[in-house]
């Protein structure tokens, strides 16, 4: 049987997202609950899990493509060999500890400090594009989080300060 993987509802005002990254490839065995793909919006990063075990057969939306709620992302084959092959593959893909002689991966957030640990993807992108340190930007979002508007305001203040600073 084929199971469709669709773009889930992401909130009442969010109707589209961008396919950020596929964690599985066509032909990979998947277990129920495995994260297949990440979708990025201005506000959130959404992980889309497999709803059944099987083989990921078709990836219909590549990374970088804009998708809408309900769009078909992929198909999972749950029949016969596909479903039976998923269990051993899931055991083989268990997380592995990083060996002590290898550096740990750096966090993916764009700023230090607890108030900015989970910057929205759009804010992360803006901070990176302008070479900013988000810890230096006054956050007005929930729990002091930096918002897109905060970054714009910070850039405007910097431009104004530079424009009136004596040469």
N, C-alpha and C positions, 0 to 999 in steps of 0.2 A: 504494500500500500504506500502511496505517496502522501506525505504530510507537507502542506504549504507553510513556509515561514514568512510571516507578514510583518510590516512595520506596525508596531503597537501604538495605541493611543498614548500620548506623552504628556497630556495636560489639556485643559480646555482651550487654551489659546495657541497651542503649538500644533501646527498642521503639517509641517515639513521638517526634514532633517537631511544631513549629509552623511553618506556612508563613510565613516572614519577609517575603520580597519576591520578586515576579516581575520578572525582567530583560527578558523578552520578553512580548508581548501576542498574543492570538489574531489570526491573520492575518499575523504577522511571518514573514519568511523567516529560517531558521536554518541554520547550517553545523554539521557534526559537530564537537562539542567546545565549541560556544557554551554559556555558562552560561544556563540557562533560569530557575532558581529557587533561592533560598536557603532551607534548612530550619534551624531553630534548636532546639537541645536545651539542657538545663542545662549540658552539658559542651562541646559543639562547635557550630560553624556549618558546615553541609554545603552545598556547591554541587552542584547536579544539572545535568550537561551534556546536550546533545542527543547521542544516539547515532548519528543519521543526519541528513543535510541534507534540508531540505524546508520545509514551511509549518506553523507551529504552529497547529493547527486548533481544538482544544478545551482550555480550562483548566478542570479539573474540581474543583480545590480552591483557593479564594480565599485571599488573605493573611489571616493570623490564625487559620486553621482548624487544628485538631490532626489530624495524620495518623499512620498506623502503617506500619511496614515492610511493603512490598509493595502499599500502597494506590496506586491509579491517580491520578496528578497531572494528566496532559495526554496529548494525542495529536498526533503529527506526521504529516502527509501527505507521503509521499516520491514519489508518482506524478507523472508528466508535468510540467505547468507549475510545480507547487510545487517540485520538486527543481531544475528549471532556473532558477527565479527566485531561489533561495537564493544562488547564487554571486555575482551582481552586488550583491545586498543586503549580503552579507558584506563586499565591498570598500568599499561606501559607509559601513559602520559601523565602519571601522578607527578606533582610538583617535586622538584629536586632542590636540595640545599645548594647554595653557592659554595664551591670549595674555598677554603681559607686563603689560598694564594691568589684568588681572583677578586677584583674589586666588586663591591656591592653596587647595584644599579642606583643611580641618583633618583630622587623623587621626581615625579612629573609635574609638580606644582611650580608655578612661576614665582613664588615668593616664600619667604620664611615667616614663621610666626603662626600661632594657632588661628588667628582670624582669617588667614588667607590660604589655609591648607587645601581647600577645595574651590579654587577660583573657577568660575564658569569658563567653558572653552573659549568663548569669544573674548573674554578678558585676558586669558592666558595668551591668546594670539596677539592682541593689541599690545600687551606688555612686552612680548618678545619682539614684535615688529619695530617698536620704538626704543628698544634697549633700556627699558625702565626696570626699577626695582619696586615691585608692588608693595613692599613693606614701607616704602616712602610715600605712598599715596593714601590720603585719608579716605577710608571706606565708609559709605553711608548706607550700605545694604544691611540685611539682617545679620545681627551679631558682628557688625563692623566690617562685613565683607566688602571688598572692592567691586564696584559695578562698572559697566562700560561707561556710564555717564561720569563716574569718578575719574576714570582715565582721561576722558575728553577734557574735563575741567582741569585736571592736572597739566595736560599738554597746553591748554589755553593759557594757564597761569605762567607756565614756563616760557611760552612765546611772548607774552606781555612783558615779563621781567627782562627777557633778553632784548626786546625792542626798546625799552626805556633805559636800559643800563648804559652808563657812559662808556664811550669807546676808549 
